[in-house]
Amino acid sequence: MAKPLILVTNDDGITAPGLRSLIHIMNEIGDVVVVAPDSPQSGMGHAITISDTLYCKKEKIDDGPQVEYSISGTPADCVKFAIRKILDRKPDLCVSGINHGANSSINVVYSGTMSAAVEAGLEGIKSIGFSLLDYSWDADFAPCKEYIRKISLSLLSEKKQNLILNVNFPSKTKTFKGIKVCRQAKGYWEDTYDKRISPLGKEYYWLTGTFINQDKSEETDEWALSKGYVSIVPVSFDMTSYEDISNIENWNLN
């Protein structure tokens, strides 16, 4: 049987160690095409480039059979461009990551990693966003390998074509307790804009913040990660709040 075609992307940029680790794992599963941003695009969400030019460059970052391209756009751009201009057929799987940092709870809204996976889902492609709760550039991704392999192979055998998974790994551990299939925890960022002065005397601001977890349920990704489990949250791109439809219909707007 032909090997599955796997599109690999991320938001940390084409040279990021997390992406390089993910490429090596996917090379053991299928034929790999990498289309990733040429520079870090963290926190870009589902932005696409519509008022600027896009540049595409063929790359060879390290050894392996994968074919690689860098794109001067966002993670969503990378998926759209790969499907329309680079690949000769729709990939069997799109994987995004391994992100340097968490994409659990509300972070999924801002995440470039997950937006790439969601864009693939919009195209009817099975997809996974992988993230490790370690922002360090030299984070240890080795403990994630067998879990990534197992989850990817399981999704490839799944019949549903546009299933999207948000997978997060706990940090600072050599072993995980297992996998928990979860829901997204309810939480938010308490933002702070740190006011600073440039060397030229001009004011500027740096966004910082503290994550507030409002959800103590044992069904959530935040709980699973805090207990040492790998969390899997199925994600949908349908943002309809179905529970509110009947209530709004009762507003007698007509």
Secondary structure by P-SEA (a helix, b strand, c coil): cccbbbbbccccccccaaaaaaaaaaaaccbbbbbbbccccccccccccccbbbbbbbbbcccccbbbbbbcccaaaaaaaaaccccccccccccccccccccccccccccaaaaaaaaaaaacbbbbbbbccccccccccccaaaaaaaaaaaaaaccccccccbbbbbcccccccccccccccccccbbbbbbbccccbbbbbbbbbcccccccccccaaaaaaabbbbbbbbbcccccccaaaaaaacccc
